[in-house]
Amino acid sequence: MEQGRLQMIEEMLQKNPTDSFLQYAAALEYEKHGELQKSIDTIEAMLKLDPEYLGAYYKLGKLYEQINQVDTAIDVYKRGKQIAKKQNDRKTTGELTEALMILDADDDEFDW
């Protein structure tokens, strides 16, 4: 069933390749199948087309943490936090701030 879900998402992406939700869903499925780099590449490509897709930043940062690229994860969290603040999304700002704090990252804007 799991592979069927991924196949279905990939088929929908063939028809709508710029659909951010479908790209994000595909990335989550790739992660479930252990394809972390493919998941990362998918989210990175999606964010180039849709940098305002706020939910992707936390997931992308976590994926980078999983492959031990902590500095890249920190950069991703900071980028997402800037966008969250611009969108006045306090919940996401808080989540990204917490992710940075857990990594003991220097963030001069630790406000919620």
Contacts in CASP RR format, 6 or more apart in sequence:
PFRMAT RR
TARGET T0000
AUTHOR 0000-0000-0000
METHOD contacts of the structure
MODEL  1
MEQGRLQMIEEMLQKNPTDSFLQYAAALEYEKHGELQKSIDTIEAMLKLD
PEYLGAYYKLGKLYEQINQVDTAIDVYKRGKQIAKKQNDRKTTGELTEAL
MILDADDDEFDW
2 29 0 8 1.000
2 32 0 8 1.000
2 33 0 8 1.000
3 33 0 8 1.000
5 29 0 8 1.000
6 26 0 8 1.000
6 29 0 8 1.000
6 30 0 8 1.000
6 33 0 8 1.000
9 22 0 8 1.000
9 25 0 8 1.000
9 26 0 8 1.000
9 29 0 8 1.000
10 26 0 8 1.000
12 19 0 8 1.000
12 22 0 8 1.000
13 19 0 8 1.000
13 22 0 8 1.000
13 23 0 8 1.000
13 26 0 8 1.000
16 22 0 8 1.000
18 49 0 8 1.000
18 50 0 8 1.000
20 46 0 8 1.000
20 49 0 8 1.000
20 50 0 8 1.000
20 53 0 8 1.000
20 56 0 8 1.000
23 42 0 8 1.000
23 43 0 8 1.000
23 45 0 8 1.000
23 46 0 8 1.000
24 42 0 8 1.000
24 43 0 8 1.000
24 46 0 8 1.000
24 53 0 8 1.000
24 55 0 8 1.000
24 56 0 8 1.000
24 59 0 8 1.000
26 42 0 8 1.000
27 38 0 8 1.000
27 39 0 8 1.000
27 40 0 8 1.000
27 42 0 8 1.000
27 43 0 8 1.000
27 46 0 8 1.000
27 56 0 8 1.000
27 59 0 8 1.000
28 39 0 8 1.000
28 59 0 8 1.000
30 36 0 8 1.000
30 38 0 8 1.000
30 39 0 8 1.000
30 42 0 8 1.000
31 39 0 8 1.000
31 63 0 8 1.000
36 63 0 8 1.000
36 66 0 8 1.000
36 67 0 8 1.000
37 67 0 8 1.000
39 63 0 8 1.000
40 60 0 8 1.000
40 63 0 8 1.000
40 64 0 8 1.000
40 67 0 8 1.000
43 56 0 8 1.000
43 59 0 8 1.000
43 60 0 8 1.000
43 63 0 8 1.000
44 60 0 8 1.000
46 53 0 8 1.000
46 56 0 8 1.000
47 53 0 8 1.000
47 56 0 8 1.000
47 57 0 8 1.000
47 60 0 8 1.000
51 83 0 8 1.000
52 83 0 8 1.000
52 87 0 8 1.000
54 80 0 8 1.000
54 83 0 8 1.000
54 84 0 8 1.000
54 87 0 8 1.000
54 89 0 8 1.000
54 92 0 8 1.000
55 92 0 8 1.000
57 76 0 8 1.000
57 77 0 8 1.000
57 79 0 8 1.000
57 80 0 8 1.000
57 81 0 8 1.000
57 83 0 8 1.000
57 84 0 8 1.000
57 92 0 8 1.000
57 96 0 8 1.000
58 77 0 8 1.000
58 92 0 8 1.000
58 95 0 8 1.000
58 96 0 8 1.000
58 99 0 8 1.000
60 76 0 8 1.000
61 72 0 8 1.000
61 73 0 8 1.000
61 76 0 8 1.000
61 77 0 8 1.000
61 99 0 8 1.000
62 73 0 8 1.000
62 99 0 8 1.000
64 70 0 8 1.000
64 72 0 8 1.000
64 73 0 8 1.000
64 76 0 8 1.000
65 73 0 8 1.000
65 103 0 8 1.000
70 103 0 8 1.000
73 99 0 8 1.000
73 103 0 8 1.000
74 100 0 8 1.000
74 103 0 8 1.000
74 105 0 8 1.000
77 96 0 8 1.000
77 99 0 8 1.000
77 100 0 8 1.000
77 103 0 8 1.000
77 105 0 8 1.000
78 96 0 8 1.000
78 100 0 8 1.000
78 105 0 8 1.000
78 107 0 8 1.000
80 92 0 8 1.000
80 96 0 8 1.000
81 92 0 8 1.000
81 93 0 8 1.000
81 96 0 8 1.000
81 97 0 8 1.000
81 100 0 8 1.000
81 107 0 8 1.000
81 109 0 8 1.000
84 90 0 8 1.000
84 92 0 8 1.000
84 93 0 8 1.000
84 94 0 8 1.000
84 96 0 8 1.000
85 93 0 8 1.000
85 109 0 8 1.000
90 112 0 8 1.000
93 111 0 8 1.000
93 112 0 8 1.000
94 112 0 8 1.000
97 107 0 8 1.000
97 109 0 8 1.000
97 110 0 8 1.000
97 111 0 8 1.000
97 112 0 8 1.000
100 107 0 8 1.000
100 110 0 8 1.000
101 107 0 8 1.000
101 110 0 8 1.000
END
